[in-house]
């Protein structure tokens, strides 16, 4: 398998991307393509190879002369910067020279370039960015979290289909429970989008359990939660902020209470488990579901650990043939949308 990593994407690029690739190369038996300004990348490769005392023989550099910056307009940048690191990654996957495209850069631009060069899976109306969210007993999948701020009911139905396949094939949920994110569990609560989406999901063969409130997300009541990208992105960013706050408050509480100092070693063990569960870097990247190729989009402030885990996640996504299964399932639901 060949993984194309946008070496220039993210707040700390290319440093963390090259380090993450080195770390992933130690674990994966796959080739990694570092795509970007080759002179800069070669210097970083030498630096991190020496630090970790590893050979970079599973890593190859592919030159790209342009960079899409974090603040650029996604649509304009995707069209105009045809030799950007993102565009080159997408072209490599489209031409079958790579099996996956991973970027920690401008998420809108990553999606735009993926759509431009990879296209959509036949039958998919709109691709969606999905993410895993920690629950009390595992993980749930939320989508969309930013790709589509305005949606129609048929879009959310397809999000549910794609999310269910991802939950089943990658997260191991045999019959994923699907819910619609709303302002109440009752059928009478919500807006027109929620009402119409629920009717479509009731007609489907998915394991639809109804509406779910925001406060119920961590309680593992559903495996797949669908919403438009406007709501989903707010949930995602709020969750990340809450996770950081919880860790910080616990640390400050222990520091300010002398009675806790004696139990610090034991608290640290418990804290490590909590931190790992809440840490977005564990997932690495969010898959863009619905494009005709593997594409994972990471957080702009990602570190090397997140990059490494995104590369590992891309392998698992590809090996489980998620896109092929999405293509097969989408056609089965055409009659639900048309009714």
N, C-alpha and C positions, 0 to 999 in steps of 0.2 A: 504494500500500500504506500502511496505517496501523498504527503500532507503539505499543502501550500500555506505557509504562514506569512501574513502581512507584517513584515518586520518593522515597518514604519508607523504602524497604528498604535494609538494610545498616548497617554500623557507622558509616559516615561520611555517612549520608543527612541531608538531601537534597543536600548540597553536591556530592558526586562524581557523583550521578545527573544533576543539571542540567548540570554541566560536560561529562559524557559525552554527553549528548543534543546539546549545542551542537557538540561535535566530530563526532558522527555526522551531524548535519544538514549539515555542510560537505561530507561525502562522499556522502550518500544523497539521492536524489531522491524521498523519501517523507516523509509527515507523521508526526511523533512527538507522542504525547500524554503529557504529564507529569501523572501522577495522584497527588494527595495534597492536603495543606493548601495552598490556593491562595495565601494571603498570603505564606507562607514561600517558595513556589516562585517567585512573581513577583519577590521581592527577589533571589533567586539568579539568575534569568534576566537581570535587569538587570546584575548584577555580572559574569557570565561573558560576556554579549554585548559589554560594553565591553572586557573583557580581550582577547577574540579578534577584536574589530572585525568582528563578523558580525551580520547581522539574524536574529532568531529567528522569521521569518515562516513557517517550516515546522514550528514547535513550537506546540502548543496546550496550555493547562492545563485539566485536568478535576478538579474539587474532590472530595475524599474527606475525611470528617470524622474518621475513625478510623485508627489505626496499629497494626499487629500487631508487637509488639516481638520481638527476637531470642530472648528467654528464655521466651516464652509457649508454652503447650501448643498445638500445631498444630491438633488436632481441635476443641478448645474455642474457640479464637480464630476459626477459620474459620466455626464455626456462630454464634457470638455477635456478632462484629464484621462485620455485613453491609454496613457502609459504610466498611470499611477500604480502603486504597489497593490491596491485593491483590485484594479482592473486586470492587472497581469495575473493575479491569483485566480480571479473568476475565469479568465480566458484559459488558463491551464486546466481547470476542472472541466470547462465546456469542451475542450479539445481532447479530453481523456488523458492528458499528460500528468494529471494529478487527480486524486480521489476526493479531496476535501479542501475547503477554503476556510481559514480561521483568521479573524481580525479582532483586535482590541481597540480599533479606531472608531471614527465617526459612524455610529450605528446606522443612521439613515443612509449614509453613503454606501456602507457595506451592503445594505439591503438593495439600494438602487443599482449598484454594479452587479449584484447577483441576479437581479431581475433582468438587467440589460443583456447579460451574456449567458446566463444559465437558463433563463426563461422559467415559466411556471410549469409544474407538473400538469399534464393535460387534465382538464376538468376543474382544476383549482381556480377559484375566483380571485382570492387574495392570499398571498403567503402571510404567515403570522410568526412573530417572535414568541417563543415559549420559554418559560423559565421554571426551575424547580424551587419550591417554597417549603421550608422545614415545617413539619407538623409534630405533634406530640409522639407519634409512633413511626415517623418516616418522612416521606416527601410527597408533595402533591405537585401537579403541573398546572401552571396558570398561563393562559394565552387569550388574547394577544397582550403583550406588554409594551407596545410602542410603535408597531409598524402601521397600524390602521386606527386613526383617532375617530373616524366616522364609519360606522358599520351598518349593514343591513342584516336582518335575521338569517338569511341564507349564508352570510359570511360566518356568523357565529356557529351555525350548524356545522360548517366545514371545519371550523376551529376545533369543535368538539370531536369530530371524526379524527382529525390529525393528532390532536392531543391524546386521544384514547389509544391510538396505535403507538405513539411514542411511549406512553405510560406502560403499555403492555410489553412492548419489545425491548425497551431500554431499562425501565424501572422494575419490570417483573410483576406488574399487577395483572392477574389473569382476566379479570372482568372489571375494568376500571369504572368506578362510580363517577358519573358526570353531573355537575351542577352549574347553574347560572348564577353569577354574582349579582346580588340585588340588595335592596334596602330592607328586605324582610323575607322570611321563609315562606310566607303565605302566597298563594297564587294571585291574590288580589293586589299585591304590592309590587311596585316597579314602574317602568315607563312602557311606552308602546314597543320599543325594541325588545324589552324583557318578555312582555306578553307574547309577542309573535315568535320569538326564539323558542320559548317554552313549548308552544304548540307544535313547532317543527320537531323538536326533540322528543316530544311525546309520541309522534308518528314514527320515529326512527327505531331501529333495533338496538340503539345504544343503551347502556345501563343508566338511564337518566333518573336522578333522585329528586329533582326539583330545584328550588332556589336555595342559595346559601348567603348568609350575611357575612360582612367583613370580619366580624369578631369570631366567626366559626372556622375560618381558614386554618388556624393552627391546631384544630381539634380532630383532624383526620377524618372528617365526615365525608369528604369527597376526594377522589384521586385526580380528577380533571375539573378545573374551574374555568369557565369561559366568560369573557367580557370584551368590550372594545378596548383598543390600545390606549385611549385616553385614561380610562379608569385603571387599566392594568398597569400602566407605567407609574401612576400615583401609588398604587398598592406596593409595587416593587420597590420604589424609592423610599416609601414610608417604612417598609419592612427592614430595609438595609439600615435606615437611621435608628430604628428601635433596637435592632441587634447591637449596634455600636454603643448605644446608650446603656443597655442592660449590662454589657461587659464592663463599661466604664464605672457605672454605679456600684457594681459588686466590688470592683477593685478599690474604689474610694472608701466603701463601707468597711472593708477589711483593714485598710490602712489607718482609718480613723478610730478603729476599735481595738485597743490593746489586747482584749480577751480573745480575739480571733488569731492573734499572731502565733500562738502555740499550735493552732490547727492549720497553719498556712500550707504545709506540705500536702495535707489531705484535701484542703480546699482547692489547691492548684490542680490536683488530679480531676476533681469534679468540674472545675472551670474549663479544663482543656477539652473535656467532652462536650460541654455546652458551647464553647467557642467554635469547635469544629462543626457542630450542627448548624450554627448561625453564620458561619463564614462563607461568603459568596465565592471565595477563591477555590473552595472545594469542588464546586461545579465547573468552574473555569469559564464556560461560555454557554450562551443560550442558542439552541438550534433555530434556524430560520426554516420553519416547516412550510412546505408547499412549492419550493423552488426545485428545479430539476438537477439537483446535485447537493452534496453535503456542504452546508455553510453554517459555521458557528460564530456568533458575535459575542465578544467579551466586554467587560466593563472598561471604560477609559482609564480608570485609575488602577487597573490590574497590576499585580506584581508577577514575578517570575513563576511563583507557584500556580497562580491562576492560568498563566499561559501553558505551563506544563499540563495541567489538568484539562484545559480546553483541547489540547492535542490528543490526549488520551480519550476524552469524550467523543471527539470526531471519529476516532477509530471504532469505538463501540457503536456509534450511530450508523456508520457505513457497513460494518460487519453484520448488523442486524437487518439490513435491507429495508430500512424504514421508508425510504422514498418509494420503492417498488410497491410496498404494502399500502401506502397512502394512495397511489395511483389506482390500485385494484379496488380499494374501498370507496373512493370518491365516486366512481361510476355507479356503484350500487345504490347511492343515495340520490341520484338525479331525479327519481320519481317523487321523492319526498319534497324536494325543492319546487318541482313543477306543479304540485297539487295546491 
